[in-house]
Amino acid sequence: MNQEGILKAIYNKHRRNHPENPDSKQLCCMWSTNDPPDVIEGTELFYDIESAFGVHLNNDEALELYDMTLKQALKYINKLKMIQ
């Protein structure tokens, strides 16, 4: 599976837990949009991304990803991989 497919699989896995969310391809839809989390760093969703892509996400990076689409997030993750 390519990187886009991996990220989309993670997105779909977690988005299904929140049927109230639209399939907007935005990472924020992996959490409840009716009751958004106070803290997203260190959540299972980001552990899945870290594990799949071999990166570590700090709080600022997690917040950046939260507001991104899947395509934007994949570019950002690849940038982080090069830096780390």
A tleap script that builds the chain and sets N, CA, C and O, in Angstrom:
source leaprc.protein.ff14SB
mol = sequence {
  NMET ASN GLN GLU GLY ILE LEU LYS ALA ILE
  TYR ASN LYS HIE ARG ARG ASN HIE PRO GLU
  ASN PRO ASP SER LYS GLN LEU CYS CYS MET
  TRP SER THR ASN ASP PRO PRO ASP VAL ILE
  GLU GLY THR GLU LEU PHE TYR ASP ILE GLU
  SER ALA PHE GLY VAL HIE LEU ASN ASN ASP
  GLU ALA LEU GLU LEU TYR ASP MET THR LEU
  LYS GLN ALA LEU LYS TYR ILE ASN LYS LEU
  LYS MET ILE CGLN
}
set mol.1.N position { 0.842 -1.178 0.000 }
set mol.1.CA position { 0.000 0.000 0.000 }
set mol.1.C position { 0.886 1.239 0.000 }
set mol.1.O position { 1.876 1.296 0.729 }
set mol.2.N position { 0.539 2.218 -0.804 }
set mol.2.CA position { 1.336 3.445 -0.850 }
set mol.2.C position { 1.005 4.349 0.344 }
set mol.2.O position { 0.074 4.074 1.101 }
set mol.3.N position { 1.774 5.426 0.501 }
set mol.3.CA position { 1.614 6.309 1.656 }
set mol.3.C position { 0.222 6.925 1.724 }
set mol.3.O position { -0.364 7.029 2.801 }
set mol.4.N position { -0.297 7.326 0.588 }
set mol.4.CA position { -1.635 7.923 0.578 }
set mol.4.C position { -2.673 6.902 1.053 }
set mol.4.O position { -3.581 7.241 1.813 }
set mol.5.N position { -2.535 5.668 0.608 }
set mol.5.CA position { -3.443 4.614 1.023 }
set mol.5.C position { -3.350 4.316 2.508 }
set mol.5.O position { -4.359 4.046 3.159 }
set mol.6.N position { -2.137 4.365 3.042 }
set mol.6.CA position { -1.937 4.127 4.472 }
set mol.6.C position { -2.630 5.206 5.293 }
set mol.6.O position { -3.352 4.906 6.244 }
set mol.7.N position { -2.403 6.471 4.920 }
set mol.7.CA position { -3.022 7.565 5.662 }
set mol.7.C position { -4.543 7.514 5.531 }
set mol.7.O position { -5.257 7.767 6.502 }
set mol.8.N position { -5.036 7.193 4.353 }
set mol.8.CA position { -6.480 7.113 4.149 }
set mol.8.C position { -7.077 5.978 4.988 }
set mol.8.O position { -8.179 6.120 5.517 }
set mol.9.N position { -6.366 4.864 5.113 }
set mol.9.CA position { -6.847 3.748 5.933 }
set mol.9.C position { -6.927 4.156 7.407 }
set mol.9.O position { -7.885 3.802 8.094 }
set mol.10.N position { -5.937 4.890 7.890 }
set mol.10.CA position { -5.956 5.379 9.272 }
set mol.10.C position { -7.128 6.337 9.456 }
set mol.10.O position { -7.860 6.253 10.442 }
set mol.11.N position { -7.297 7.239 8.509 }
set mol.11.CA position { -8.397 8.204 8.541 }
set mol.11.C position { -9.741 7.482 8.584 }
set mol.11.O position { -10.591 7.797 9.418 }
set mol.12.N position { -9.932 6.523 7.695 }
set mol.12.CA position { -11.206 5.800 7.639 }
set mol.12.C position { -11.462 4.997 8.908 }
set mol.12.O position { -12.594 4.930 9.388 }
set mol.13.N position { -10.417 4.392 9.446 }
set mol.13.CA position { -10.548 3.602 10.673 }
set mol.13.C position { -11.108 4.453 11.807 }
set mol.13.O position { -12.028 4.031 12.508 }
set mol.14.N position { -10.563 5.632 11.986 }
set mol.14.CA position { -10.957 6.474 13.108 }
set mol.14.C position { -12.200 7.314 12.812 }
set mol.14.O position { -12.979 7.599 13.721 }
set mol.15.N position { -12.395 7.710 11.568 }
set mol.15.CA position { -13.571 8.514 11.225 }
set mol.15.C position { -14.851 7.712 11.433 }
set mol.15.O position { -15.884 8.273 11.798 }
set mol.16.N position { -14.786 6.421 11.206 }
set mol.16.CA position { -15.973 5.562 11.385 }
set mol.16.C position { -16.488 5.575 12.818 }
set mol.16.O position { -17.651 5.245 13.054 }
set mol.17.N position { -15.653 5.946 13.773 }
set mol.17.CA position { -16.085 6.035 15.164 }
set mol.17.C position { -16.992 7.230 15.422 }
set mol.17.O position { -17.585 7.351 16.494 }
set mol.18.N position { -17.097 8.115 14.428 }
set mol.18.CA position { -17.863 9.349 14.591 }
set mol.18.C position { -18.763 9.549 13.372 }
set mol.18.O position { -18.461 10.368 12.504 }
set mol.19.N position { -19.871 8.800 13.306 }
set mol.19.CA position { -20.735 8.859 12.121 }
set mol.19.C position { -21.346 10.237 11.875 }
set mol.19.O position { -21.852 10.503 10.784 }
set mol.20.N position { -21.304 11.119 12.883 }
set mol.20.CA position { -21.832 12.470 12.691 }
set mol.20.C position { -20.925 13.325 11.805 }
set mol.20.O position { -21.345 14.368 11.304 }
set mol.21.N position { -19.693 12.884 11.615 }
set mol.21.CA position { -18.726 13.669 10.833 }
set mol.21.C position { -18.870 13.389 9.341 }
set mol.21.O position { -19.108 12.250 8.939 }
set mol.22.N position { -18.725 14.419 8.531 }
set mol.22.CA position { -18.738 14.204 7.080 }
set mol.22.C position { -17.427 13.579 6.623 }
set mol.22.O position { -16.424 13.629 7.335 }
set mol.23.N position { -17.443 13.002 5.456 }
set mol.23.CA position { -16.205 12.454 4.875 }
set mol.23.C position { -15.539 13.567 4.081 }
set mol.23.O position { -15.516 13.537 2.851 }
set mol.24.N position { -15.000 14.542 4.790 }
set mol.24.CA position { -14.425 15.728 4.150 }
set mol.24.C position { -12.955 15.561 3.801 }
set mol.24.O position { -12.357 16.452 3.197 }
set mol.25.N position { -12.362 14.424 4.174 }
set mol.25.CA position { -10.931 14.162 3.972 }
set mol.25.C position { -10.069 15.103 4.811 }
set mol.25.O position { -8.901 15.319 4.488 }
set mol.26.N position { -10.630 15.664 5.883 }
set mol.26.CA position { -9.869 16.476 6.816 }
set mol.26.C position { -9.586 15.631 8.053 }
set mol.26.O position { -10.466 14.929 8.550 }
set mol.27.N position { -8.358 15.703 8.543 }
set mol.27.CA position { -7.976 14.868 9.674 }
set mol.27.C position { -8.811 15.144 10.912 }
set mol.27.O position { -8.978 14.248 11.741 }
set mol.28.N position { -9.340 16.347 11.069 }
set mol.28.CA position { -10.145 16.654 12.248 }
set mol.28.C position { -11.360 15.734 12.361 }
set mol.28.O position { -11.900 15.563 13.454 }
set mol.29.N position { -11.793 15.148 11.262 }
set mol.29.CA position { -12.956 14.257 11.280 }
set mol.29.C position { -12.648 12.901 11.910 }
set mol.29.O position { -13.541 12.063 12.037 }
set mol.30.N position { -11.403 12.678 12.302 }
set mol.30.CA position { -11.060 11.441 13.008 }
set mol.30.C position { -11.459 11.538 14.475 }
set mol.30.O position { -11.448 10.530 15.183 }
set mol.31.N position { -11.809 12.726 14.942 }
set mol.31.CA position { -12.315 12.958 16.294 }
set mol.31.C position { -13.742 13.464 16.168 }
set mol.31.O position { -14.158 13.880 15.087 }
set mol.32.N position { -14.475 13.434 17.230 }
set mol.32.CA position { -15.830 13.965 17.214 }
set mol.32.C position { -15.781 15.462 16.933 }
set mol.32.O position { -15.035 16.198 17.580 }
set mol.33.N position { -16.571 15.906 15.975 }
set mol.33.CA position { -16.663 17.353 15.726 }
set mol.33.C position { -17.738 17.969 16.612 }
set mol.33.O position { -17.770 19.188 16.780 }
set mol.34.N position { -18.622 17.146 17.184 }
set mol.34.CA position { -19.628 17.645 18.129 }
set mol.34.C position { -19.023 17.884 19.504 }
set mol.34.O position { -19.455 18.777 20.232 }
set mol.35.N position { -18.029 17.091 19.852 }
set mol.35.CA position { -17.361 17.194 21.149 }
set mol.35.C position { -15.858 17.009 20.935 }
set mol.35.O position { -15.297 15.976 21.300 }
set mol.36.N position { -15.205 18.020 20.339 }
set mol.36.CA position { -13.776 17.868 20.008 }
set mol.36.C position { -12.918 17.665 21.255 }
set mol.36.O position { -13.271 18.131 22.338 }
set mol.37.N position { -11.802 16.975 21.101 }
set mol.37.CA position { -10.932 16.709 22.253 }
set mol.37.C position { -10.206 17.967 22.709 }
set mol.37.O position { -9.959 18.880 21.921 }
set mol.38.N position { -9.874 17.999 23.983 }
set mol.38.CA position { -9.080 19.113 24.517 }
set mol.38.C position { -7.616 18.973 24.127 }
set mol.38.O position { -6.926 19.964 23.888 }
set mol.39.N position { -7.152 17.724 24.066 }
set mol.39.CA position { -5.757 17.436 23.735 }
set mol.39.C position { -5.745 16.351 22.668 }
set mol.39.O position { -6.407 15.323 22.814 }
set mol.40.N position { -4.994 16.580 21.598 }
set mol.40.CA position { -4.930 15.571 20.539 }
set mol.40.C position { -3.577 14.882 20.473 }
set mol.40.O position { -3.466 13.773 19.951 }
set mol.41.N position { -2.551 15.535 21.001 }
set mol.41.CA position { -1.225 14.911 21.016 }
set mol.41.C position { -1.278 13.674 21.904 }
set mol.41.O position { -1.864 13.699 22.986 }
set mol.42.N position { -0.673 12.614 21.447 }
set mol.42.CA position { -0.614 11.402 22.239 }
set mol.42.C position { -1.870 10.560 22.180 }
set mol.42.O position { -2.034 9.643 22.985 }
set mol.43.N position { -2.757 10.848 21.250 }
set mol.43.CA position { -3.959 10.031 21.103 }
set mol.43.C position { -3.663 8.834 20.207 }
set mol.43.O position { -2.681 8.826 19.466 }
set mol.44.N position { -4.520 7.832 20.285 }
set mol.44.CA position { -4.347 6.626 19.479 }
set mol.44.C position { -4.236 6.967 17.992 }
set mol.44.O position { -3.483 6.328 17.257 }
set mol.45.N position { -4.977 7.960 17.564 }
set mol.45.CA position { -4.969 8.343 16.154 }
set mol.45.C position { -3.582 8.798 15.712 }
set mol.45.O position { -3.103 8.411 14.646 }
set mol.46.N position { -2.944 9.618 16.537 }
set mol.46.CA position { -1.605 10.068 16.175 }
set mol.46.C position { -0.566 8.979 16.393 }
set mol.46.O position { 0.445 8.948 15.691 }
set mol.47.N position { -0.789 8.086 17.348 }
set mol.47.CA position { 0.110 6.942 17.484 }
set mol.47.C position { 0.086 6.106 16.209 }
set mol.47.O position { 1.122 5.622 15.753 }
set mol.48.N position { -1.102 5.942 15.641 }
set mol.48.CA position { -1.213 5.190 14.388 }
set mol.48.C position { -0.420 5.862 13.274 }
set mol.48.O position { 0.271 5.188 12.510 }
set mol.49.N position { -0.515 7.175 13.178 }
set mol.49.CA position { 0.216 7.922 12.146 }
set mol.49.C position { 1.721 7.840 12.402 }
set mol.49.O position { 2.500 7.601 11.479 }
set mol.50.N position { 2.124 8.037 13.656 }
set mol.50.CA position { 3.554 7.968 13.995 }
set mol.50.C position { 4.129 6.600 13.663 }
set mol.50.O position { 5.214 6.495 13.091 }
set mol.51.N position { 3.413 5.578 14.017 }
set mol.51.CA position { 3.876 4.215 13.777 }
set mol.51.C position { 3.946 3.899 12.285 }
set mol.51.O position { 4.921 3.308 11.820 }
set mol.52.N position { 2.934 4.284 11.547 }
set mol.52.CA position { 2.874 3.976 10.118 }
set mol.52.C position { 3.936 4.718 9.316 }
set mol.52.O position { 4.437 4.200 8.318 }
set mol.53.N position { 4.282 5.933 9.749 }
set mol.53.CA position { 5.185 6.761 8.957 }
set mol.53.C position { 6.554 6.969 9.597 }
set mol.53.O position { 7.418 7.625 9.015 }
set mol.54.N position { 6.754 6.420 10.782 }
set mol.54.CA position { 8.064 6.527 11.421 }
set mol.54.C position { 8.454 7.941 11.808 }
set mol.54.O position { 9.607 8.343 11.647 }
set mol.55.N position { 7.480 8.701 12.323 }
set mol.55.CA position { 7.740 10.066 12.777 }
set mol.55.C position { 7.265 10.201 14.217 }
set mol.55.O position { 6.510 9.368 14.718 }
set mol.56.N position { 7.716 11.254 14.866 }
set mol.56.CA position { 7.200 11.613 16.185 }
set mol.56.C position { 6.559 12.981 16.056 }
set mol.56.O position { 7.158 13.904 15.505 }
set mol.57.N position { 5.342 13.111 16.562 }
set mol.57.CA position { 4.604 14.368 16.459 }
set mol.57.C position { 4.531 15.042 17.821 }
set mol.57.O position { 4.020 14.469 18.783 }
set mol.58.N position { 5.048 16.274 17.893 }
set mol.58.CA position { 4.873 17.033 19.130 }
set mol.58.C position { 3.514 17.736 19.071 }
set mol.58.O position { 2.794 17.613 18.080 }
set mol.59.N position { 3.170 18.458 20.109 }
set mol.59.CA position { 1.856 19.091 20.195 }
set mol.59.C position { 1.607 20.057 19.039 }
set mol.59.O position { 0.524 20.047 18.454 }
set mol.60.N position { 2.585 20.886 18.704 }
set mol.60.CA position { 2.406 21.853 17.612 }
set mol.60.C position { 2.184 21.155 16.276 }
set mol.60.O position { 1.336 21.571 15.487 }
set mol.61.N position { 2.941 20.104 16.026 }
set mol.61.CA position { 2.796 19.353 14.765 }
set mol.61.C position { 1.442 18.651 14.708 }
set mol.61.O position { 0.806 18.605 13.655 }
set mol.62.N position { 1.003 18.107 15.840 }
set mol.62.CA position { -0.306 17.458 15.893 }
set mol.62.C position { -1.409 18.465 15.599 }
set mol.62.O position { -2.352 18.162 14.868 }
set mol.63.N position { -1.293 19.655 16.165 }
set mol.63.CA position { -2.296 20.697 15.908 }
set mol.63.C position { -2.303 21.124 14.444 }
set mol.63.O position { -3.364 21.377 13.874 }
set mol.64.N position { -1.128 21.204 13.839 }
set mol.64.CA position { -1.047 21.537 12.408 }
set mol.64.C position { -1.786 20.484 11.589 }
set mol.64.O position { -2.593 20.818 10.722 }
set mol.65.N position { -1.512 19.223 11.865 }
set mol.65.CA position { -2.136 18.133 11.119 }
set mol.65.C position { -3.649 18.102 11.313 }
set mol.65.O position { -4.385 17.777 10.381 }
set mol.66.N position { -4.111 18.431 12.491 }
set mol.66.CA position { -5.534 18.386 12.814 }
set mol.66.C position { -6.367 19.177 11.803 }
set mol.66.O position { -7.473 18.765 11.453 }
set mol.67.N position { -5.849 20.288 11.343 }
set mol.67.CA position { -6.588 21.165 10.432 }
set mol.67.C position { -6.291 20.910 8.955 }
set mol.67.O position { -6.709 21.698 8.106 }
set mol.68.N position { -5.589 19.845 8.634 }
set mol.68.CA position { -5.190 19.585 7.248 }
set mol.68.C position { -6.071 18.539 6.583 }
set mol.68.O position { -6.702 17.706 7.234 }
set mol.69.N position { -6.086 18.620 5.255 }
set mol.69.CA position { -6.701 17.546 4.476 }
set mol.69.C position { -5.703 16.391 4.401 }
set mol.69.O position { -4.543 16.539 4.785 }
set mol.70.N position { -6.153 15.261 3.913 }
set mol.70.CA position { -5.260 14.104 3.791 }
set mol.70.C position { -4.058 14.423 2.905 }
set mol.70.O position { -2.932 14.055 3.241 }
set mol.71.N position { -4.276 15.093 1.791 }
set mol.71.CA position { -3.160 15.407 0.888 }
set mol.71.C position { -2.170 16.366 1.540 }
set mol.71.O position { -0.958 16.178 1.434 }
set mol.72.N position { -2.679 17.387 2.208 }
set mol.72.CA position { -1.797 18.324 2.904 }
set mol.72.C position { -1.021 17.600 4.005 }
set mol.72.O position { 0.176 17.821 4.184 }
set mol.73.N position { -1.717 16.740 4.732 }
set mol.73.CA position { -1.091 16.018 5.837 }
set mol.73.C position { 0.030 15.112 5.346 }
set mol.73.O position { 1.082 15.025 5.979 }
set mol.74.N position { -0.188 14.446 4.236 }
set mol.74.CA position { 0.839 13.553 3.705 }
set mol.74.C position { 2.098 14.336 3.330 }
set mol.74.O position { 3.210 13.877 3.592 }
set mol.75.N position { 1.937 15.493 2.731 }
set mol.75.CA position { 3.098 16.343 2.406 }
set mol.75.C position { 3.812 16.772 3.682 }
set mol.75.O position { 5.041 16.754 3.750 }
set mol.76.N position { 3.041 17.157 4.688 }
set mol.76.CA position { 3.607 17.605 5.956 }
set mol.76.C position { 4.349 16.468 6.650 }
set mol.76.O position { 5.445 16.669 7.173 }
set mol.77.N position { 3.765 15.292 6.658 }
set mol.77.CA position { 4.397 14.122 7.287 }
set mol.77.C position { 5.710 13.792 6.585 }
set mol.77.O position { 6.709 13.502 7.243 }
set mol.78.N position { 5.716 13.834 5.268 }
set mol.78.CA position { 6.948 13.557 4.535 }
set mol.78.C position { 8.015 14.607 4.820 }
set mol.78.O position { 9.200 14.281 4.882 }
set mol.79.N position { 7.614 15.848 4.991 }
set mol.79.CA position { 8.553 16.913 5.364 }
set mol.79.C position { 9.142 16.625 6.743 }
set mol.79.O position { 10.347 16.769 6.952 }
set mol.80.N position { 8.287 16.217 7.685 }
set mol.80.CA position { 8.765 15.883 9.025 }
set mol.80.C position { 9.733 14.706 9.003 }
set mol.80.O position { 10.723 14.692 9.735 }
set mol.81.N position { 9.443 13.729 8.166 }
set mol.81.CA position { 10.333 12.566 8.062 }
set mol.81.C position { 11.729 12.988 7.623 }
set mol.81.O position { 12.722 12.451 8.113 }
set mol.82.N position { 11.810 13.936 6.711 }
set mol.82.CA position { 13.115 14.399 6.230 }
set mol.82.C position { 13.856 15.158 7.319 }
set mol.82.O position { 15.076 15.046 7.431 }
set mol.83.N position { 13.136 15.925 8.116 }
set mol.83.CA position { 13.744 16.711 9.199 }
set mol.83.C position { 14.197 15.816 10.339 }
set mol.83.O position { 15.271 16.008 10.909 }
set mol.84.N position { 13.365 14.839 10.663 }
set mol.84.CA position { 13.664 13.979 11.810 }
set mol.84.C position { 14.665 12.933 11.400 }
set mol.84.O position { 15.058 12.100 12.217 }
savepdb mol mol.pdb
quit
